[in-house]
Amino acid sequence: MDFAVTNVVTLAISFLGYFAGNKLIDTYLLILFLEGGLLLIFGGLSGFVLSSVLFWAFGRYFRARKTSPNLKDETEEKQSAKGKRFIILGAALLTESILLALSIM
């Protein structure tokens, strides 16, 4: 679903570039390549920064947590999978843009 939506958005932006006087396929490939790279960067950042121990440590200062005597004081922090969706989408868009560029050559 995300792949189709990003392709439709890319195509709409490419038509704007086409009406401005650029070639449609060149604009589409450029936007697709940039979009894929930005999604990879955003996915990596959201997977790393949002799940890092430092980020959650700041949250402990601003939230009051209730603890019960049965729980351990130290808990093991796991990296979350929040960025995997963006990384997979970005990799798919980059692969699509490279394959389209190679097929045009």
Secondary structure by P-SEA (a helix, b strand, c coil): caaaaaaaaaaaaaaaaaaacccaaaaaaaaaaaaaaaaaaaaaaaacccccaaaaaaaaaabbbbbccccccbbbbbbcccaaaaaaaaaaaaaaaaaaaaaac
